[in-house]
Amino acid sequence: MKRFKSLKDHVYDYIETQIKEGKLSPNQRINEAVICKELNISRTPVREALLELQQEGYVSILRGRGITIVPLGQKEARDIIEMRRCIEPLGSFLAAQRRSSSQLGNLFSALQEMEKNAGSSDNALMYRLDREFHYHMFQAADNGWLQRTNEQLRDHILRFENQEAFQIVPVLEEHRGVYRAIERGNPAEAAEAMRIHMANSIRRTMSHIVPLGEENAD
């Protein structure tokens, strides 16, 4: 059953998407009135969404300075990359131990969708399909904390990673290796396949890194 989305949730999703897609840049100021007009909505859900976005580290609300998009610094980017390097192999390890037949089917379907669209030039689509593969892997791992942490990390990665980093040919081959190990129920092999995938993904990411905000700006 899907959770009902409040007006605040819709505003949150709208602004978060604008940030992740680069339509709102680091340090850019945003205006409540403009958002209200764009969404044809009152100020109350906009303010509620902005307060939640501030708690999540996306925006800064300062009296006299307005609302600005918080830049992601080099340290935060490094922290996110290090976290993914830790939790993804664990996720694949647990998925190989715990996956049900239906979860394995979902993972295979996600892999098939990537293969079916391998010739697409739509980087945003391929990025979404890649995320779905990892999502179903963590579903199979059956650990809610890992699942939620992975989703948060993937959201924030888009604040500094250019989607041009996505390279379908090597990603598909690496995903096949992860899937085969999970299908065979071999946790050690699955974790190793994911470690290789993460190392290669990080290398690809760092070669297409989006310029980040200055560290410790006065």
Residue, then its C-alpha position, 0 to 999 in steps of 0.5 A: m500500500k502506497r503512503f499518501k503524499s502530503l502537500k509538504d511531501h510534494v514540495y520536498d520531492y520537487i525541490e530535492t529533484q531540482i537539486k539532484e538534477g542540477k537545476l538548482s546550483p550550490n549556493q543559489r538562493i531560492n525564493e518561497a514565493v517563486i516556489c509557491k507560484e510554480l506549484n500553485i500552492s500556499r506558503t505553509p507546505v513550502r516552509e515545512a518542506l524547506l525546514e525538512l530539506q534543511q534538516e537533511g542538509y540540502v538547504s540553509i535558512l538564515r535570517g537576513r540571508g534567505i534560503t540557499i542551496v548547500p554545496l556539498g564539500q569534498k569531505e562530504a563527497r568522500d564520506i558518501i563514497e566511503m560509505r557506499r564502498c562499505i555497505e554495497p558489498l555487505g548488501s550483496f553478501l546478505a542478498a546471496q544468503r537471504r534472497s527469496s525466489s521472487q526477490l531474485g526475479n525482481l533483481f533479474s528483471a532489473l538487470q534485463e531492463m538495463e540490457k534492453n535499454a543498453g543502446s539508449s543515449d538517455n543517461a538519466l534513464m540508465y542511471r535510474l535503471d542502475r539504481e533499481f538494480h541496487y534497490h532490489m539487491f538491498q531488498a533481497a538483503d532484507n535489512g531495512w537500515l541498509q536499504r534506507t542508508n543506500e537510498q539516502l546515499r544515492d540521493h546525495i551522490l547526485r549532488f556532486e556526480n555528473q551522470e555522464a560518468f555512467q558507462i553502460v557496457p562495464v556496468l552491465e558486465e559488473h552487474r551480471g557478475v553480482y547477479r550470478a553470485i547472488e543467484r548461486g547463493n554464494p555470499a563471498e563471491a557476491a561481496e567480491a563482485m560488488r567490491i570490484h563494481m564499487a571500485n570501478s564505479i568510484r573510478r568512473t565517478m571521480s573522472h566525471i566529478v562535478p566541481l564542489g563547493e569550497e571547504n570551510a569557506d569563511 
